Amino acid sequence: MAAALGPKGDWFLQSKSIKGFLLDITGVLYENGGVAIEGSIEAVNALREAGIPVRFCTNETQCTKEHIVTKLNRVGFNLQPHEIFPPAPAVRSFILERGLRPHLLIHDGAKAEFADVDQSNPTCVVVGDAEDFFSYANMNAAFQSLMAMENPVLISMGMGKFYSSKGKLTLDLGPFTKALEFACGVEAEVIGKPSKQFFLSALNDIGLKPEEAVMIGDDIVSDVGGAQACGLMGVQVRTGKYRPKDENHATVTPDGYVDNLLQAVKLYLKHR
Amino acid sequence: MTSSQKAIKAALIDLSGTIHIEDEAIPGAQGALQKLRAAGVKVKFVTNTTKQPLREVFENLSNLKFDIQKKEIFTSLTAARCVVEETKVRPLLLLEECAKEDFEGVDTSNPNAVLVGLAPSVFDYEHLNEAFRLLLDGGSLIGIHKGRYYKKKDGLLHLGPGPFVSALEYATGVEAKVVGKPQATFFHQALQQVGVALEEAVMIGDDAKDDVDGSQKAGLCGILVQTGKYRSGDESKVDPGAWGVCKDFPAAVEKILEHNATCS
């Protein structure tokens, strides 16, 4: 997929006003399956050496922050759990604030986040990327749970359509949330990219305003479109789930395209 | 109100809830059917089934002493097969094993399309990914129908094919061609097989939306029978009003014959 087409768009001409970066993880730093994308370790290190704050916004919902960090650091990155923004902790706060009791349709690896949350007699359904756990039986149980609720609440950790895993495009959680929406006639509350709140909480952590940051991701809708709707610049990498037809997308026009993360970072550092 | 001034030359007749309920015929339905045939009205039995092959539908009706022929039955599986043959695609069949019988002889090697019925045993991550990748590679998507859910004998609701069709549509941006009732093409295909024009045909069924409103929007006259899944007030789901509302199938036949008498 990594086509060497060179940079497109002139986002980097505004480098002087760019004070920080939000980076997607899967498809930008490494491929699902655990191999670092060429140059991405060097790119993150270069930003750190230049003193540029970086946060990692991921819709990774199969494991905890600590697991994500362990996986990344094993292949040569140097990340800290507090720099990672996955949806699960945000969902946890959301349901606790509202006093909801979740029925979890998520990967076993992510259940630790909710271990101490009351899950009896559920008042909401939470969908994560459950992968093989998206069986008919589990989908049906979530559906029946929603239908039994007086006010059905459906929470989705992002709305991604697909991602690249072990060289193959693979269904993300979005289609499964869509199925439940269609079956029950409800609209999901999305927590994670592309929700505005999600980008803002990561920006808040590094004390930046949307116009002072760039989001770099491989998902043209969730990463790039979502960030732009929040007021950030959005740049798409030609790695991960990138497909050539993203260059003429019907609804999203990125502020730029780059072959990979390292190309973006080099352009930025050269022009700042 | 759809009004037909022309004589009715063909009747599309729904099965479950209209001429039988489970293993009991609606009283007088067999005789009414014979009367309809004797009056020269062509008949076609139409049903949305995604699990039962045509052979089984036929056997059930024969057991209930309905005088019908196999070729008079038109199901949503038949309709799907028509689409597969017309568009010359090789479908990946997301169907239960029993329904595959209606696709015997269809080339399913190296698939370039996805056909989705009600198939709980294959609605899993692996099969949906396979379907997703075919669609992303340019395949077409055919849905037998888009029902949200259905009620099983356990009294619980279970997910129908609609949610999974809609999941694949969302993931790929490919819009499904849905073939069952209440799609206009379904009624048109069924009528084509008996060679009767839309305005000379009636659809009789107990589902206000899928049978009656659907067929009227497709250009036929619709008769709502007050049996099966009919609930009081269902008349209002037909816009603008059903051509006829009758207490059961024999009454619907009487209505057609009376209408034809005024046309001759």
Interface residues (C-beta under 8 A of the other chain):
Chain A: A130 E131 D132 F133 F134 S135 Y136 M139 N140 F143 Q144 M147 K161 F162 K168 L169 T170 L171 D172 G174 P175 F176 K178 A179 L180 F182 A183 C184 G185
Chain B: P120 S121 F123 D124 Y125 E126 L128 N129 F132 R133 L136 R148 Y149 L156 L157 H158 L159 G160 G162 P163 F164 S166 A167 L168 Y170 A171 T172
